[in-house]
Amino acid sequence: MSGIENDVKLISESLSKKQKDFDTAMGLVRDIIRESAQAITMLHNNKEGEAAKKIEFAHKMVETLTKFDAEFSYNTKQAYQEYAEARIFFEIKKKGIVPSYRAVGVDQESYLMGLMDVMGELKREILESLRENRVKEAEVYFDKMRMIFDGTRSIRFAEAVLNGFRRKQDVARIQIESAGSEILSFKKR
């Protein structure tokens, strides 16, 4: 075998392993996103026990997925963000707390993105609470939204450092304003 043929064979074997790892990682990404989305739906439907199981299952997959971060971090971020959103929403809904990024178990950037994404879930809870005449509950969720937004308001970094965060922050601000208007309108009725 010539030198180039030997090199190509070695490279091909290495890339085959990388492809296998990528396929495994992407399977985990899809499963984490699916489990997280289902947990959020269950939380909205007050099925907290079932949501807890989904979140725990997703958490185990997140721990496995981290083994692939060195090579595929660009591809794994979305799964971490979705998991962070589900976990943060669960903690707010079940315990009334916003967990730290360490408690969630994801990297800092994914945690921040999850915080911004959870704003939409909190707004949905506010609207549902108002629909069912539970104004105090709506106000509790609104306070959590404001606390999250106020706590992250000072974060201003270049897109290359924290890609997509400013846009999510702007959307969160609009959601807070809208939710506040909904609560105010409801109280005036």
Backbone as JSON, one array per atom type, in Angstrom:
{
  "sequence": "MSGIENDVKLISESLSKKQKDFDTAMGLVRDIIRESAQAITMLHNNKEGEAAKKIEFAHKMVETLTKFDAEFSYNTKQAYQEYAEARIFFEIKKKGIVPSYRAVGVDQESYLMGLMDVMGELKREILESLRENRVKEAEVYFDKMRMIFDGTRSIRFAEAVLNGFRRKQDVARIQIESAGSEILSFKKR",
  "N": [[0.85, -1.18, 0.0], [0.55, 2.22, -0.83], [1.94, 5.3, 0.52], [0.05, 7.37, 0.58], [-2.32, 5.95, 0.32], [-2.33, 4.5, 2.69], [-2.46, 6.61, 4.54], [-4.96, 7.71, 3.87], [-6.6, 5.56, 4.51], [-6.25, 5.42, 7.32], [-7.2, 7.95, 8.04], [-9.85, 7.74, 7.15], [-10.8, 5.74, 8.87], [-10.65, 7.1, 11.29], [-12.43, 9.21, 10.8], [-14.76, 7.73, 10.47], [-15.24, 6.84, 13.06], [-15.68, 9.33, 14.22], [-18.01, 10.08, 12.84], [-19.78, 8.15, 13.82], [-19.84, 8.89, 16.53], [-20.95, 11.45, 16.21], [-23.49, 10.8, 15.19], [-24.55, 9.48, 17.42], [-24.52, 11.59, 19.29], [-26.29, 13.4, 18.05], [-28.64, 11.96, 18.13], [-29.09, 11.94, 20.89], [-29.4, 14.71, 21.27], [-31.82, 15.2, 19.85], [-33.57, 13.61, 21.41], [-33.37, 14.81, 23.96], [-34.39, 17.37, 23.43], [-37.0, 16.67, 22.67], [-37.99, 15.36, 25.03], [-37.79, 17.46, 26.85], [-39.54, 19.37, 25.75], [-41.93, 17.94, 25.97], [-42.08, 17.77, 28.76], [-42.49, 20.45, 29.43], [-45.02, 20.88, 28.28], [-46.5, 19.11, 29.87], [-46.2, 20.36, 32.35], [-47.65, 22.72, 31.9], [-50.11, 21.56, 31.78], [-50.53, 20.84, 34.36], [-49.4, 18.42, 35.21], [-47.3, 17.59, 37.03], [-45.83, 15.5, 38.23], [-45.41, 13.66, 36.13], [-44.0, 15.34, 34.45], [-41.71, 15.75, 35.96], [-40.48, 13.25, 35.77], [-39.85, 13.18, 33.04], [-38.05, 15.31, 32.91], [-36.01, 14.38, 34.56], [-35.18, 12.16, 33.09], [-34.29, 13.47, 30.78], [-32.23, 14.9, 31.94], [-30.36, 12.89, 32.56], [-29.65, 12.18, 29.97], [-28.49, 14.58, 29.16], [-26.21, 14.61, 30.74], [-24.83, 12.48, 29.55], [-24.53, 13.48, 26.96], [-22.7, 15.54, 27.28], [-20.22, 14.39, 26.98], [-19.64, 14.57, 24.35], [-19.18, 17.19, 23.76], [-16.7, 18.44, 23.22], [-16.11, 17.97, 20.52], [-18.51, 18.53, 19.2], [-19.86, 20.84, 20.1], [-21.22, 23.03, 18.98], [-23.44, 21.81, 17.89], [-24.72, 20.74, 20.08], [-25.69, 22.68, 21.79], [-28.4, 23.62, 21.49], [-29.94, 21.57, 22.6], [-29.16, 21.69, 25.29], [-30.11, 24.23, 25.94], [-32.89, 23.91, 25.63], [-33.38, 21.95, 27.55], [-32.59, 23.38, 29.83], [-34.54, 25.39, 29.85], [-36.88, 23.85, 30.34], [-36.24, 22.74, 32.85], [-35.86, 25.02, 34.47], [-38.42, 26.15, 34.3], [-39.89, 24.12, 35.52], [-38.87, 24.21, 38.16], [-39.67, 26.77, 38.91], [-42.45, 26.58, 38.7], [-43.09, 24.39, 40.39], [-41.64, 24.8, 42.8], [-41.41, 27.51, 43.15], [-39.05, 28.87, 42.75], [-36.19, 30.27, 41.05], [-33.82, 28.39, 39.66], [-30.22, 28.11, 40.07], [-27.59, 28.24, 37.59], [-25.82, 26.21, 38.06], [-27.35, 24.4, 39.51], [-29.13, 23.64, 37.56], [-27.46, 22.41, 35.76], [-26.18, 22.87, 33.31], [-24.14, 24.58, 30.84], [-23.1, 28.03, 31.21], [-23.97, 29.81, 29.15], [-26.04, 28.39, 27.89], [-27.79, 28.21, 30.0], [-28.47, 30.95, 30.38], [-29.8, 31.42, 27.95], [-31.91, 29.62, 28.24], [-33.2, 30.81, 30.41], [-34.2, 33.14, 29.2], [-35.92, 31.97, 27.33], [-37.8, 30.76, 29.0], [-39.46, 32.77, 29.69], [-41.61, 33.0, 27.9], [-43.08, 30.75, 28.6], [-43.83, 31.4, 31.19], [-45.4, 33.63, 30.67], [-47.5, 32.4, 29.36], [-48.54, 30.91, 31.49], [-49.43, 33.02, 33.07], [-51.5, 34.08, 31.48], [-53.23, 31.88, 31.46], [-53.8, 31.67, 34.18], [-55.16, 34.1, 34.59], [-57.34, 33.66, 32.93], [-58.65, 31.79, 34.41], [-59.38, 33.26, 36.57], [-57.47, 33.65, 38.6], [-55.83, 35.85, 39.87], [-53.81, 36.54, 41.73], [-52.02, 34.42, 41.47], [-51.23, 34.82, 38.81], [-49.89, 37.22, 39.16], [-47.72, 36.37, 40.72], [-46.29, 34.8, 38.87], [-45.73, 36.83, 37.07], [-44.06, 38.45, 38.62], [-41.86, 36.75, 38.78], [-41.06, 36.76, 36.12], [-40.27, 39.45, 35.84], [-38.21, 39.52, 37.73], [-36.34, 37.75, 36.59], [-35.83, 39.07, 34.16], [-34.89, 41.6, 35.07], [-32.64, 40.72, 36.43], [-31.03, 39.87, 34.38], [-30.74, 41.99, 32.72], [-28.45, 43.6, 32.54], [-26.7, 42.2, 30.98], [-24.77, 42.41, 28.27], [-23.3, 41.58, 25.51], [-21.17, 40.95, 22.7], [-22.45, 39.43, 19.72], [-20.85, 37.34, 18.88], [-19.89, 36.39, 21.25], [-22.11, 35.77, 22.87], [-24.27, 34.45, 21.29], [-27.35, 35.3, 19.88], [-28.58, 36.1, 22.21], [-29.3, 38.81, 22.75], [-31.5, 39.23, 21.04], [-33.31, 37.38, 22.13], [-33.56, 38.55, 24.6], [-34.8, 40.96, 23.94], [-37.26, 39.98, 23.01], [-38.18, 38.87, 25.4], [-38.54, 41.19, 26.94], [-40.67, 42.37, 25.56], [-42.6, 40.42, 26.02], [-42.92, 40.64, 28.8], [-43.93, 43.25, 29.02], [-46.34, 42.92, 27.65], [-47.59, 40.92, 29.24], [-47.83, 42.31, 31.65], [-49.62, 44.3, 30.86], [-51.85, 42.72, 30.32], [-52.51, 41.77, 32.89], [-53.07, 44.18, 34.19], [-55.24, 45.09, 32.67], [-57.07, 43.08, 33.26], [-57.5, 43.51, 35.99], [-58.84, 45.91, 35.92], [-61.35, 45.31, 35.05]],
  "CA": [[0.0, 0.0, 0.0], [1.35, 3.44, -0.9], [1.84, 6.19, 1.67], [-1.22, 8.1, 0.56], [-3.41, 5.0, 0.58], [-2.28, 4.21, 4.11], [-2.97, 7.81, 5.22], [-6.41, 7.81, 3.61], [-7.25, 4.5, 5.29], [-6.24, 5.85, 8.71], [-8.12, 9.11, 8.15], [-11.2, 7.22, 6.98], [-11.18, 5.05, 10.11], [-10.85, 8.14, 12.3], [-13.67, 9.92, 10.47], [-15.87, 6.8, 10.71], [-15.51, 6.92, 14.5], [-16.27, 10.65, 14.46], [-19.38, 10.02, 12.32], [-20.56, 7.36, 14.78], [-20.04, 9.75, 17.69], [-21.88, 12.5, 15.81], [-24.83, 10.2, 15.12], [-24.98, 9.26, 18.8], [-24.78, 12.9, 19.89], [-27.51, 14.0, 17.47], [-29.77, 11.2, 18.69], [-29.3, 12.48, 22.24], [-29.94, 16.07, 21.11], [-33.25, 15.08, 19.5], [-34.3, 13.06, 22.55], [-33.41, 15.82, 25.02], [-35.33, 18.4, 23.0], [-38.36, 16.09, 22.73], [-38.36, 15.15, 26.43], [-37.94, 18.78, 27.47], [-40.79, 19.95, 25.24], [-43.04, 17.21, 26.59], [-42.14, 18.17, 30.17], [-43.12, 21.78, 29.48], [-46.45, 20.68, 28.03], [-47.07, 18.49, 31.07], [-46.27, 21.39, 33.39], [-48.79, 23.59, 31.58], [-51.33, 20.78, 32.06], [-50.49, 20.5, 35.79], [-48.97, 17.03, 35.4], [-45.94, 17.82, 37.51], [-45.15, 14.23, 38.46], [-44.96, 13.14, 34.83], [-42.98, 16.28, 33.97], [-40.48, 15.48, 36.73], [-39.85, 12.05, 35.19], [-39.27, 13.58, 31.74], [-36.89, 16.16, 33.17], [-34.94, 13.52, 35.09], [-34.69, 11.38, 31.95], [-33.53, 14.4, 29.95], [-31.01, 15.23, 32.68], [-29.41, 11.79, 32.36], [-29.14, 12.28, 28.6], [-27.61, 15.75, 29.14], [-24.92, 14.18, 31.3], [-24.17, 11.67, 28.52], [-24.22, 14.33, 25.81], [-21.52, 16.38, 27.54], [-19.02, 13.68, 26.52], [-19.42, 14.89, 22.94], [-19.08, 18.64, 23.6], [-15.42, 18.88, 22.66], [-16.16, 17.94, 19.05], [-19.79, 18.92, 18.59], [-20.55, 21.8, 20.97], [-22.14, 23.83, 18.17], [-24.65, 21.01, 17.66], [-25.36, 20.31, 21.33], [-26.2, 23.85, 22.53], [-29.86, 23.71, 21.47], [-30.48, 20.6, 23.56], [-28.94, 22.23, 26.63], [-31.03, 25.36, 26.14], [-34.25, 23.39, 25.81], [-33.42, 21.3, 28.85], [-32.54, 24.44, 30.83], [-35.88, 26.01, 29.88], [-37.81, 22.93, 31.02], [-35.85, 22.6, 34.26], [-36.14, 26.29, 35.13], [-39.88, 26.26, 34.39], [-40.32, 23.14, 36.53], [-38.51, 24.72, 39.49], [-40.53, 27.92, 39.2], [-43.85, 26.14, 38.88], [-43.21, 23.45, 41.5], [-41.04, 25.28, 44.05], [-41.44, 28.97, 43.23], [-37.68, 29.42, 42.71], [-35.43, 30.23, 39.81], [-32.59, 27.69, 40.04], [-28.94, 28.59, 39.54], [-27.13, 27.43, 36.44], [-25.18, 25.0, 38.59], [-28.42, 23.47, 39.87], [-29.71, 23.14, 36.31], [-26.47, 21.47, 35.25], [-25.77, 23.16, 31.94], [-23.17, 25.66, 30.78], [-23.65, 29.35, 31.52], [-24.67, 30.39, 28.01], [-27.3, 27.65, 27.71], [-28.65, 28.62, 31.11], [-29.02, 32.28, 30.08], [-30.78, 31.28, 26.87], [-33.08, 28.97, 28.83], [-33.91, 31.83, 31.2], [-34.97, 34.01, 28.3], [-36.98, 31.17, 26.72], [-38.83, 30.43, 29.98], [-40.38, 33.91, 29.78], [-42.82, 32.67, 27.15], [-43.85, 29.77, 29.38], [-44.41, 32.14, 32.31], [-46.5, 34.44, 30.14], [-48.61, 31.48, 29.11], [-49.13, 30.62, 32.81], [-50.14, 34.23, 33.48], [-52.76, 34.14, 30.73], [-54.09, 30.79, 31.94], [-54.25, 32.06, 35.52], [-56.18, 35.14, 34.44], [-58.53, 33.03, 32.34], [-59.32, 31.06, 35.49], [-59.65, 34.21, 37.65], [-56.47, 33.52, 39.66], [-54.99, 37.03, 39.67], [-52.62, 36.46, 42.6], [-51.09, 33.48, 40.82], [-50.7, 35.52, 37.64], [-48.93, 38.21, 39.65], [-46.52, 35.65, 41.15], [-45.53, 34.5, 37.65], [-45.25, 38.11, 36.53], [-42.91, 38.84, 39.45], [-40.72, 35.9, 38.36], [-40.61, 37.28, 34.82], [-39.55, 40.7, 36.08], [-36.97, 39.2, 38.44], [-35.42, 37.18, 35.6], [-35.43, 40.12, 33.22], [-34.06, 42.58, 35.77], [-31.38, 40.07, 36.75], [-30.22, 39.66, 33.17], [-30.77, 43.23, 31.92], [-27.1, 44.16, 32.35], [-25.89, 41.35, 30.11], [-24.62, 42.98, 26.93], [-22.06, 41.1, 24.9], [-21.2, 40.81, 21.24], [-23.08, 38.2, 19.21], [-19.82, 36.29, 18.83], [-19.69, 35.89, 22.6], [-23.37, 35.23, 23.36], [-25.06, 34.49, 20.06], [-28.8, 35.22, 19.95], [-29.12, 36.51, 23.5], [-29.96, 40.13, 22.67], [-32.81, 39.05, 20.42], [-34.16, 36.73, 23.13], [-33.8, 39.55, 25.65], [-35.8, 41.89, 23.42], [-38.53, 39.25, 23.01], [-38.59, 38.75, 26.8], [-39.03, 42.51, 27.34], [-42.0, 42.53, 24.95], [-43.51, 39.5, 26.73], [-43.19, 41.22, 30.11], [-44.83, 44.39, 28.82], [-47.65, 42.36, 27.28], [-48.16, 40.25, 30.41], [-48.22, 43.37, 32.59], [-50.84, 44.92, 30.33], [-52.95, 41.76, 30.51], [-52.88, 41.76, 34.32], [-53.69, 45.47, 34.47], [-56.56, 45.1, 32.02], [-57.93, 42.17, 34.01], [-57.85, 44.14, 37.26], [-59.75, 47.04, 35.66], [-62.67, 44.81, 34.69]],
  "C": [[0.89, 1.24, 0.0], [1.1, 4.3, 0.34], [0.49, 6.9, 1.74], [-2.39, 7.16, 0.85], [-3.48, 4.66, 2.06], [-2.85, 5.39, 4.92], [-4.48, 7.92, 5.07], [-7.16, 6.76, 4.41], [-7.33, 4.91, 6.76], [-7.22, 7.01, 8.94], [-9.56, 8.64, 8.06], [-11.69, 6.51, 8.23], [-11.47, 6.06, 11.22], [-12.18, 8.88, 12.07], [-14.9, 9.03, 10.67], [-16.25, 6.82, 12.19], [-16.18, 8.26, 14.82], [-17.72, 10.69, 13.98], [-20.29, 9.26, 13.29], [-20.85, 8.18, 16.03], [-21.05, 10.87, 17.39], [-23.31, 11.96, 15.77], [-25.39, 9.95, 16.52], [-25.36, 10.58, 19.46], [-26.07, 13.5, 19.35], [-28.77, 13.25, 17.91], [-30.11, 11.7, 20.09], [-29.91, 13.89, 22.18], [-31.43, 16.01, 20.82], [-34.07, 14.6, 20.69], [-34.42, 14.07, 23.69], [-34.43, 16.91, 24.67], [-36.77, 17.89, 23.11], [-38.82, 15.93, 24.18], [-38.6, 16.48, 27.14], [-39.24, 19.44, 27.03], [-42.0, 19.25, 25.86], [-43.19, 17.58, 28.07], [-42.81, 19.53, 30.32], [-44.62, 21.67, 29.25], [-47.13, 20.08, 29.25], [-47.19, 19.49, 32.21], [-47.44, 22.33, 33.15], [-50.11, 22.88, 31.89], [-51.39, 20.28, 33.5], [-50.22, 19.02, 36.05], [-47.51, 17.05, 35.85], [-45.16, 16.53, 37.76], [-44.6, 13.63, 37.18], [-43.85, 14.03, 34.26], [-41.65, 16.02, 34.67], [-39.74, 14.27, 36.16], [-39.18, 12.38, 33.86], [-38.0, 14.39, 31.95], [-35.72, 15.32, 33.7], [-34.33, 12.67, 33.97], [-33.83, 12.26, 31.04], [-32.2, 14.75, 30.62], [-29.94, 14.13, 32.5], [-28.81, 11.84, 30.95], [-28.19, 13.47, 28.47], [-26.23, 15.36, 29.66], [-24.13, 13.33, 30.29], [-23.7, 12.54, 27.36], [-22.96, 15.16, 26.04], [-20.22, 15.71, 27.1], [-18.66, 14.04, 25.08], [-19.19, 16.38, 22.7], [-17.8, 19.1, 22.93], [-15.47, 18.94, 21.13], [-17.41, 18.58, 18.46], [-20.56, 19.97, 19.4], [-21.54, 22.68, 20.21], [-23.48, 23.1, 18.02], [-25.39, 20.66, 18.94], [-26.02, 21.45, 22.08], [-27.73, 23.89, 22.59], [-30.49, 22.75, 22.48], [-30.32, 21.12, 24.98], [-29.88, 23.38, 26.94], [-32.45, 24.88, 26.41], [-34.41, 22.7, 27.16], [-33.43, 22.35, 29.96], [-33.9, 25.12, 30.97], [-36.86, 25.13, 30.65], [-37.5, 22.84, 32.5], [-36.16, 23.86, 35.05], [-37.65, 26.45, 35.33], [-40.42, 25.32, 35.47], [-40.06, 23.69, 37.93], [-39.38, 25.92, 39.88], [-41.94, 27.45, 39.52], [-44.01, 25.28, 40.13], [-42.76, 24.06, 42.83], [-41.06, 26.8, 44.22], [-40.06, 29.61, 43.22], [-37.12, 29.37, 41.29], [-34.09, 29.59, 40.17], [-31.35, 28.32, 39.42], [-28.54, 27.73, 38.35], [-26.45, 26.15, 36.91], [-26.23, 23.95, 38.93], [-29.06, 22.86, 38.62], [-28.75, 22.15, 35.66], [-26.12, 21.63, 33.79], [-24.74, 24.29, 31.98], [-23.87, 27.01, 30.94], [-24.46, 29.94, 30.37], [-26.02, 29.7, 27.79], [-28.3, 28.02, 28.81], [-29.3, 29.99, 30.82], [-30.07, 32.21, 28.97], [-32.06, 30.62, 27.38], [-33.89, 29.93, 29.68], [-34.76, 32.72, 30.31], [-36.14, 33.23, 27.67], [-38.11, 30.88, 27.7], [-39.83, 31.58, 30.13], [-41.69, 33.64, 29.04], [-43.71, 31.69, 27.91], [-44.53, 30.46, 30.57], [-45.56, 33.02, 31.84], [-47.72, 33.57, 29.88], [-49.31, 31.12, 30.43], [-49.92, 31.82, 33.32], [-51.5, 34.29, 32.79], [-53.74, 33.06, 31.19], [-54.63, 31.12, 33.33], [-55.34, 33.12, 35.44], [-57.47, 34.57, 33.87], [-59.34, 32.32, 33.42], [-59.52, 31.92, 36.74], [-58.68, 34.11, 38.83], [-55.43, 34.63, 39.5], [-53.71, 36.96, 40.49], [-51.56, 35.53, 41.99], [-50.44, 34.12, 39.6], [-49.64, 36.53, 38.06], [-47.62, 37.56, 40.14], [-45.66, 35.3, 39.94], [-44.96, 35.76, 37.02], [-44.03, 38.59, 37.3], [-41.67, 38.02, 39.08], [-40.16, 36.4, 37.02], [-39.76, 38.54, 35.03], [-38.21, 40.44, 36.77], [-35.92, 38.65, 37.47], [-34.91, 38.27, 34.66], [-34.51, 41.13, 33.88], [-32.68, 41.99, 36.09], [-30.46, 39.89, 35.56], [-30.12, 40.91, 32.3], [-29.37, 43.76, 31.61], [-26.23, 43.34, 31.4], [-25.91, 41.91, 28.68], [-23.27, 42.54, 26.39], [-22.27, 40.99, 23.39], [-21.85, 39.48, 20.87], [-22.09, 37.05, 19.16], [-19.58, 35.66, 20.19], [-20.94, 35.19, 23.12], [-24.42, 35.32, 22.25], [-26.56, 34.32, 20.32], [-29.41, 35.75, 21.24], [-29.86, 37.84, 23.44], [-31.36, 40.02, 22.08], [-33.77, 38.42, 21.42], [-34.51, 37.7, 24.26], [-34.86, 40.55, 25.19], [-37.19, 41.25, 23.41], [-39.07, 39.14, 24.44], [-39.16, 40.08, 27.3], [-40.44, 42.74, 26.8], [-43.01, 41.64, 25.67], [-43.88, 40.04, 28.11], [-44.18, 42.38, 29.98], [-46.24, 43.91, 28.51], [-48.34, 41.7, 28.47], [-48.62, 41.27, 31.44], [-49.5, 44.06, 32.16], [-52.05, 44.01, 30.52], [-53.44, 41.76, 31.96], [-53.59, 43.06, 34.67], [-55.09, 45.55, 33.88], [-57.54, 44.22, 32.8], [-58.39, 42.81, 35.3], [-58.84, 45.28, 37.08], [-61.16, 46.59, 35.33], [-63.61, 44.82, 35.85]]
}
